[in-house]
Each structure stands twice: as structure tokens, then as C-alpha cells.
């Protein structure tokens, strides 16, 4: 598995993210913080290039759902670009592909001017993000609710003060 990495660039009010390797709980807080800063700065267009993302876990999927919902609330647009077959299958099998704008384009495959974003939130913030991500994921279908309800309850029981 390739090292997990998220890079970002902002160009003319469009926020570009490039996800490489495993997209999971360990970097969901990084992308949501950068996303929230973009929203705060009135950037409402997001392109998330996933051509090099080899796996996505439930926390990261839930985080993408939260981002997509917030983008729509701000009348913006979020595109998942160049997702791999493996990531598409994960989304499709969970009936979540319909919640996202999924596009393919060779134009963005070689973005070079992106910078690494690294931010480590506190364990409390990371736990709160995981709870929010899984609650959003649970809200998409009864099957997902049944699948993740015990995890959400467990995460809530782990609240750090």
C-alpha cells in the first residue's frame, strides 16, 4: 500500500485535493479542516483527485459525505475525479456512488503544483470527526444505519473531555 498523502492547491476559488494511498480515519481530519477553511473563505468548488487513492475506509467516506452535504448547502459543487475501480466498487457496493459527482479527466492527472497538507488534530477532534462521518454515512440508507450504528454508539462512549 502506498503512503497516505493529501495535497492541496487553490486556484481561482477552486480547491483541489489530491489523495494518494489509503484514505482513512488517520487523514480524514486533515481534509475536513482544509475544506472548512475553504468554505470559510467562500470557496465552494472542490475537485478531489483520487487517481492514486488505492483504498477508502468508512470514516473517510463519511467525511466526503459531510463535505458534499456542506458544499451543496453553500450552493457549491464537489467532484470526485479519476477514482480508481477499487474505490468506485466500495462506493457502489454501499450504494453511495449516487451521492457524489464522479468524473474522469486526464487534464488533472498530472497536477504538480499541489502542496502537502499535514495537520494533526487532538484525539478529541479526531474522535468527533469520526462520529460525524459515521453518522452521515449511517443517514444514507437503512443498511448503512444498521452496519454503523454500533460503531457510532461505541465512538460516542469514547468521548474525550
C-alpha positions in Angstrom: 0.0 0.0 0.0 1.3 3.4 -1.0 2.0 6.0 1.8 -1.1 8.0 2.6 -0.9 11.6 1.4 -3.2 14.6 0.8 -2.1 17.6 -1.2 -4.0 20.8 -1.8 -3.9 23.8 -4.2 -6.3 26.7 -4.5 -6.7 28.3 -7.9 -9.2 31.0 -8.7 -11.5 30.0 -5.8 -11.4 26.3 -6.7 -9.9 24.0 -4.1 -8.1 21.0 -5.5 -7.2 18.0 -3.3 -5.1 15.1 -4.5 -5.5 11.9 -2.4 -2.8 9.2 -2.6 -2.6 5.8 -0.9 -5.1 4.8 1.8 -7.7 7.4 2.6 -8.7 6.7 6.1 -9.5 7.9 9.6 -5.9 9.0 10.1 -6.2 11.7 7.5 -9.9 12.5 7.4 -9.4 15.3 9.9 -6.8 16.8 7.6 -9.0 17.1 4.6 -12.1 18.3 6.6 -10.0 21.1 8.2 -8.7 22.3 4.9 -12.3 22.0 3.5 -13.7 24.1 6.3 -11.1 26.8 5.8 -12.0 26.9 2.1 -15.7 27.2 2.9 -14.9 29.9 5.5 -13.0 31.8 2.7 -16.1 31.4 0.4 -14.5 28.8 -1.9 -17.4 26.5 -2.8 -15.9 24.5 -5.7 -13.9 21.3 -4.8 -12.1 18.9 -7.0 -10.9 15.8 -5.3 -8.5 13.8 -7.5 -8.4 10.2 -6.4 -6.5 8.7 -9.2 -3.8 7.5 -6.8 -6.1 6.5 -3.9 -6.0 2.7 -3.5 -8.4 2.3 -0.6 -11.0 4.4 1.3 -12.4 3.5 4.7 -15.8 4.3 6.2 -14.5 7.3 8.1 -13.1 8.9 5.0 -16.3 8.1 3.0 -18.4 9.7 5.8 -16.1 12.7 5.7 -16.6 13.0 2.0 -20.4 12.8 2.5 -20.2 15.6 5.1 -18.1 17.7 2.7 -20.5 17.1 -0.1 -23.5 18.0 2.0 -21.9 21.2 3.2 -20.9 22.1 -0.3 -24.5 21.6 -1.5 -25.7 23.8 1.4 -23.4 26.5 0.2 -24.7 26.1 -3.4 -21.2 24.8 -4.5 -20.0 21.7 -6.2 -17.7 18.9 -5.3 -16.3 16.4 -7.8 -14.6 13.1 -7.1 -12.2 12.9 -10.0 -10.5 9.9 -11.5 -11.5 7.5 -8.8 -9.9 4.0 -9.1 -12.0 1.0 -9.8 -11.4 -0.3 -6.3 -12.7 2.9 -4.7 -15.6 3.0 -7.1 -16.6 -0.5 -6.2 -16.5 0.4 -2.5 -18.8 3.3 -3.0 -21.0 1.4 -5.5 -21.4 -1.6 -3.1 -22.5 0.7 -0.4 -25.0 2.4 -2.8 -23.1 5.7 -2.2 -21.9 6.4 -5.8 -25.2 8.2 -6.4 -24.4 10.8 -3.7 -21.3 12.1 -5.5 -20.4 13.8 -8.7 -17.9 11.4 -10.2 -15.9 12.5 -13.2 -12.9 11.3 -15.2 -10.4 13.7 -16.8 -6.8 13.3 -17.9 -6.3 17.1 -17.6 -5.8 16.9 -13.8 -3.9 13.6 -13.6 -0.5 15.3 -13.5 -1.1 18.2 -11.2 2.3 19.3 -10.0 1.8 22.5 -8.0 0.0 20.9 -5.1 1.5 21.3 -1.6 1.3 18.7 1.2 -1.1 19.4 3.9 -0.5 17.9 7.3 -2.3 18.7 10.4 -2.8 16.6 13.5 -5.8 17.5 15.5 -6.3 16.4 19.0 -7.6 12.9 19.7 -10.9 14.6 20.8 -11.3 16.4 17.5 -10.4 13.3 15.5 -13.0 11.3 17.5 -15.7 13.9 16.9 -14.9 13.9 13.2 -15.2 10.1 13.1 -18.5 10.3 14.9 -19.9 12.9 12.5 -18.5 11.0 9.4 -20.2 7.7 10.5 -23.5 9.5 11.4 -23.6 11.0 8.0 -22.7 7.6 6.4 -25.5 6.0 8.5 -28.0 8.5 7.3 -27.7 7.4 3.6 -29.6 4.1 4.0 -31.1 1.7 6.4 -28.4 -0.9 5.6 -25.7 1.6 6.5 -27.5 2.6 9.6 -27.6 -1.0 10.7 -24.0 -1.5 9.7 -22.6 1.5 11.6 -25.0 2.1 14.5 -22.9 0.0 16.9 -19.7 1.8 15.8 -21.3 5.2 16.3 -22.5 4.2 19.8 -19.0 2.9 20.7 -17.3 6.0 19.4 -19.7 8.2 21.4 -18.9 6.2 24.5 -15.3 7.0 24.0 -15.8 10.8 24.2 -12.7 12.5 25.4 -13.2 15.6 27.6 
